[in-house]
Amino acid sequence: MNADLNEIKKSYGCLFCITGKENVVANSVSIYNKNIRAKAACQTMRRTDQGVTRLQNEVILKGYVFFETSADANVDGLLPAYDILSVLSYSDGDWRLCGEDLEYAKWIFKYDGVLPLSKAYKVGDRIYIIEGPLKDLEGSITRIDKRNRSGQVTINFAGREQKIWLGFDIVKEFSSSDEVQAASI
């Protein structure tokens, strides 16, 4: 990251781009203008192909790329035109994210655009995430993929319900004594 960006007040924005081009757009933006960092929101997923399981990063917000730049930047003309459909803005025309949108963008940049696998405890259909970027969130299991040893979990994040995948090898069932201990903390 450019050292100048560390020394100034940062703002975050969001680009609307051609679906499937999120990583290309993020890389192009960062190359085109060194004062802008751009990241597609990705999550590490476990995939099995021909009996071989591997981890790969997949875009979780299709068609969107978040960017970080100086608070006083005018983004018109600072971004490459190809594959970007528009710089998203609020009804007042301001591109700078605020509120829950800002918190979400900061969260994406905190993990450098890639949300790794998280750890959780299972209580029936409830999940408590105990490690990783989703730590302290809870949700419910909505789907199970036994082949990839993962489960889809619906969580409430930033006022929105979102579906994420958690690996089974990092999910542990709560025993009755764990629940009692957790309640007493």
C-alpha positions as CSV (number, residue, x, y, z in Angstrom):
1,M,0.0,0.0,0.0
2,N,1.2,3.5,-0.7
3,A,2.7,5.1,2.4
4,D,1.0,8.4,1.6
5,L,-2.4,6.8,2.1
6,N,-1.4,5.7,5.6
7,E,-0.7,9.3,6.6
8,I,-4.0,10.8,5.5
9,K,-7.6,10.4,6.5
10,K,-9.1,7.6,4.5
11,S,-12.6,7.2,2.9
12,Y,-14.1,4.1,1.4
13,G,-16.3,3.7,-1.6
14,C,-17.9,1.0,-3.7
15,L,-17.7,0.4,-7.5
16,F,-20.4,-1.4,-9.4
17,C,-18.7,-3.5,-12.1
18,I,-19.3,-6.3,-14.6
19,T,-20.1,-9.5,-12.7
20,G,-17.2,-11.9,-12.9
21,K,-14.7,-9.1,-13.3
22,E,-14.4,-8.1,-9.6
23,N,-10.8,-9.2,-9.2
24,V,-9.7,-7.7,-12.5
25,V,-11.3,-4.4,-11.6
26,A,-9.7,-4.4,-8.1
27,N,-6.3,-5.0,-9.6
28,S,-6.7,-2.5,-12.4
29,V,-7.8,0.2,-10.0
30,S,-4.8,-0.3,-7.8
31,I,-2.4,-0.3,-10.8
32,Y,-4.1,2.7,-12.5
33,N,-3.9,4.9,-9.4
34,K,-1.4,4.2,-6.6
35,N,-3.4,6.3,-4.2
36,I,-6.4,4.0,-4.3
37,R,-6.6,0.5,-2.9
38,A,-9.3,-1.7,-4.2
39,K,-10.6,-5.1,-3.1
40,A,-13.2,-7.5,-4.2
41,A,-14.9,-9.2,-1.2
42,C,-13.8,-12.8,-1.3
43,Q,-14.2,-15.8,1.1
44,T,-11.9,-18.8,1.3
45,M,-14.0,-21.9,0.3
46,R,-13.3,-25.6,0.4
47,R,-13.8,-27.2,-3.0
48,T,-13.4,-30.9,-4.0
49,D,-12.7,-31.9,-7.6
50,Q,-12.0,-35.5,-8.6
51,G,-11.4,-36.4,-5.0
52,V,-8.9,-33.6,-4.3
53,T,-10.0,-31.0,-1.8
54,R,-8.4,-27.6,-2.0
55,L,-9.0,-24.1,-0.6
56,Q,-9.8,-21.3,-3.1
57,N,-11.0,-17.7,-2.7
58,E,-14.3,-16.9,-4.3
59,V,-16.0,-13.5,-4.7
60,I,-19.0,-13.3,-2.3
61,L,-20.4,-9.9,-3.5
62,K,-20.7,-10.3,-7.2
63,G,-20.5,-7.1,-9.2
64,Y,-19.0,-5.0,-6.4
65,V,-15.5,-3.8,-5.6
66,F,-14.7,-1.7,-2.5
67,F,-12.0,1.0,-2.6
68,E,-10.0,3.0,-0.1
69,T,-8.5,6.5,-0.8
70,S,-8.0,9.9,0.7
71,A,-11.2,11.5,2.2
72,D,-10.8,14.6,-0.1
73,A,-10.3,12.6,-3.3
74,N,-12.4,13.3,-6.3
75,V,-12.8,9.9,-7.9
76,D,-14.0,11.2,-11.3
77,G,-11.2,10.4,-13.7
78,L,-9.1,8.6,-11.1
79,L,-10.4,5.1,-12.0
80,P,-10.0,3.2,-15.2
81,A,-13.1,3.1,-17.3
82,Y,-13.1,-0.5,-18.4
83,D,-15.3,-3.1,-16.7
84,I,-16.5,-0.4,-14.1
85,L,-20.2,0.4,-14.6
86,S,-20.3,3.2,-12.0
87,V,-19.0,4.6,-8.7
88,L,-21.9,4.0,-6.3
89,S,-23.2,7.1,-4.4
90,Y,-25.9,8.1,-2.0
91,S,-28.9,10.2,-3.0
92,D,-26.9,13.4,-2.2
93,G,-24.3,12.3,-4.8
94,D,-21.5,11.5,-2.2
95,W,-19.5,8.4,-3.0
96,R,-18.0,8.1,0.5
97,L,-19.5,5.2,2.4
98,C,-21.1,5.8,5.9
99,G,-22.8,3.9,8.7
100,E,-23.1,0.2,8.2
101,D,-21.8,0.4,4.7
102,L,-18.6,2.0,5.9
103,E,-18.1,-0.6,8.7
104,Y,-18.6,-3.4,6.1
105,A,-15.9,-1.9,3.8
106,K,-13.5,-1.4,6.7
107,W,-14.1,-5.1,7.7
108,I,-13.3,-6.2,4.1
109,F,-10.0,-4.2,4.1
110,K,-9.1,-5.4,7.6
111,Y,-8.8,-8.9,6.1
112,D,-7.2,-7.6,2.9
113,G,-10.3,-8.6,0.9
114,V,-10.3,-12.3,1.8
115,L,-12.4,-13.7,4.6
116,P,-10.7,-16.9,5.8
117,L,-12.5,-19.9,7.2
118,S,-13.9,-19.3,10.7
119,K,-14.3,-21.6,13.7
120,A,-17.6,-22.1,15.4
121,Y,-19.5,-24.2,18.1
122,K,-22.7,-26.0,17.0
123,V,-25.7,-25.9,19.3
124,G,-28.5,-27.7,17.5
125,D,-29.2,-25.4,14.5
126,R,-27.4,-22.5,16.1
127,I,-23.8,-21.6,15.4
128,Y,-21.4,-19.5,17.5
129,I,-18.3,-18.4,15.6
130,I,-15.3,-18.4,17.9
131,E,-12.4,-17.6,15.6
132,G,-11.7,-15.7,12.4
133,P,-13.2,-12.5,10.9
134,L,-16.8,-13.5,11.9
135,K,-15.9,-14.1,15.6
136,D,-18.7,-13.5,18.1
137,L,-21.4,-13.7,15.4
138,E,-24.1,-16.4,15.6
139,G,-26.4,-17.8,13.0
140,S,-28.3,-20.9,11.9
141,I,-27.3,-23.8,9.6
142,T,-29.2,-23.6,6.3
143,R,-27.4,-26.3,4.2
144,I,-24.8,-29.0,4.6
145,D,-22.2,-30.1,2.0
146,K,-20.8,-33.4,3.3
147,R,-18.5,-33.9,0.4
148,N,-16.7,-30.6,1.1
149,R,-17.2,-31.0,4.9
150,S,-18.9,-27.6,5.2
151,G,-22.2,-26.0,6.1
152,Q,-24.0,-22.9,4.9
153,V,-24.8,-20.6,7.8
154,T,-27.1,-17.6,7.8
155,I,-25.9,-14.7,10.0
156,N,-27.1,-11.2,10.6
157,F,-24.2,-8.8,9.7
158,A,-24.5,-5.1,9.4
159,G,-28.3,-5.3,9.5
160,R,-28.5,-7.8,6.6
161,E,-28.9,-11.5,6.6
162,Q,-25.9,-13.1,4.8
163,K,-25.1,-16.7,3.9
164,I,-21.6,-17.9,4.5
165,W,-19.9,-21.4,4.5
166,L,-18.0,-22.8,7.5
167,G,-15.9,-25.9,7.3
168,F,-16.9,-28.9,9.5
169,D,-13.4,-29.6,10.6
170,I,-13.5,-26.2,12.3
171,V,-17.0,-26.6,13.8
172,K,-17.3,-28.2,17.2
173,E,-20.5,-29.3,19.0
174,F,-21.3,-27.7,22.3
175,S,-21.8,-30.1,25.1
176,S,-24.1,-29.3,28.0
177,S,-21.1,-28.4,30.2
178,D,-19.8,-26.1,27.5
179,E,-23.1,-24.3,27.4
180,V,-23.1,-23.9,31.2
181,Q,-19.5,-22.6,31.1
182,A,-20.3,-20.2,28.3
183,A,-23.3,-18.9,30.1
184,S,-21.3,-18.2,33.3
185,I,-18.6,-16.2,31.5
